[in-house]
Each structure stands twice: as C-alpha cells, then as structure tokens.
Amino acid sequence: MSSESVPAELLEVREKIDLIDKNLLALLGERFELTHQVGLLKADKALAAVDATREAEKLAELSALCQTYNLNPELVTELFSKIMEEVVKNHKQLRE
C-alpha cells in the first residue's frame, strides 16, 4: 500500500501510534536510568544483582493491572521479564 493510497484517517492513527512508541522508548530510557542507580547502590552495598522476591511481586502487580488496561497479562509478563533480565545483566556488569 503506497502512502498515496492510505486513507487520511489511517495515517492520523499511525502518527498517534508512532508518538506513543516514542514516548514508550523515552519512559523505558528513564526506567533504565533509574535501574542503573539501583545497580550502583547494590554494587556499593554488596547486594545481589537479583532480587527474586521483588521481581515476582512486580510481575504479579503488573499482571493484575492488565485487566484495567485490557492487556494480555502473558504478553506484559513476558515483556517485563525481558526488561528485568536486561536490568540484572547491567547490575552484574556494574559489580565487575
């Protein structure tokens, strides 16, 4: 479908989606900045990079919120598990 044949309404919705995607990335960047601070604190205090209890609680909380936002809890859990894996990897690197 060339851009000339795309209805204006569809282009408008896609622009909104693109803006949301940019905002999601900005928020993810902010989240990683904060988790970097957490990693520095953990390294300074010789705490473990992984806090399994915190992760489980966070995933359960997010899964419960899915109903409010009409989201698939399996998808959200998978996405946040990946994010948390990256955070732990970063925390381990800070300890080295």
C-alpha positions in Angstrom: 0.0 0.0 0.0 1.7 3.2 -1.1 1.3 6.3 1.1 -0.8 7.9 -1.6 -3.5 5.2 -1.3 -3.6 5.2 2.5 -6.7 6.9 3.9 -6.0 10.1 5.9 -7.7 8.6 9.0 -5.3 5.7 9.0 -2.3 8.0 8.6 -3.6 10.0 11.6 -3.9 6.9 13.8 -0.4 5.7 12.7 1.0 9.1 13.7 -0.5 8.7 17.1 0.9 5.2 17.4 4.3 6.5 16.4 4.2 9.1 19.1 3.2 6.6 21.7 6.1 4.4 20.6 8.5 7.3 21.0 7.0 8.0 24.5 7.3 4.4 25.5 11.0 4.4 24.5 11.6 7.6 26.4 9.9 6.1 29.5 12.0 2.9 29.1 15.1 5.0 28.9 14.1 6.7 32.2 13.4 3.4 33.7 16.9 2.1 32.8 18.5 5.3 34.2 16.8 4.6 37.5 17.7 0.9 37.5 21.3 2.0 36.8 21.2 4.0 40.0 19.8 0.9 41.8 22.6 -1.1 40.3 25.2 1.3 41.6 23.6 1.2 45.1 23.5 -2.6 45.1 27.2 -2.7 44.0 28.2 -0.2 46.7 26.3 -2.1 49.4 27.4 -5.5 48.0 23.8 -6.6 47.5 22.8 -9.3 45.0 22.1 -8.2 41.4 18.9 -10.3 41.5 16.0 -9.7 43.9 13.7 -12.6 43.0 11.1 -11.6 45.6 10.9 -8.0 44.2 10.7 -9.3 40.6 7.9 -11.8 41.4 5.9 -9.1 43.3 6.4 -6.6 40.4 5.3 -9.1 37.8 2.2 -10.1 39.8 1.4 -6.4 40.3 1.7 -5.7 36.6 -0.2 -8.8 35.6 -3.1 -7.6 37.9 -3.1 -4.2 36.2 -3.6 -5.8 32.8 -7.3 -6.1 33.4 -7.6 -2.4 34.0 -5.9 -1.6 30.7 -7.4 -4.5 28.7 -4.0 -6.1 28.1 -2.8 -9.6 27.8 -1.1 -10.5 31.1 1.1 -13.1 29.4 2.4 -10.6 27.0 3.1 -8.0 29.7 4.8 -10.6 31.9 7.0 -11.6 29.0 7.9 -8.0 28.2 8.7 -7.1 31.7 10.6 -10.3 32.3 12.9 -9.3 29.4 13.3 -5.8 30.8 14.2 -7.2 34.2 16.7 -9.7 32.6 18.5 -6.8 31.0 18.5 -4.9 34.3 20.0 -7.8 36.1 22.7 -8.2 33.4 23.5 -4.5 33.8 23.7 -4.8 37.6 26.1 -7.8 37.2 28.3 -5.7 34.9 28.4 -2.9 37.5 29.7 -5.3 40.1 32.6 -6.5 37.9 
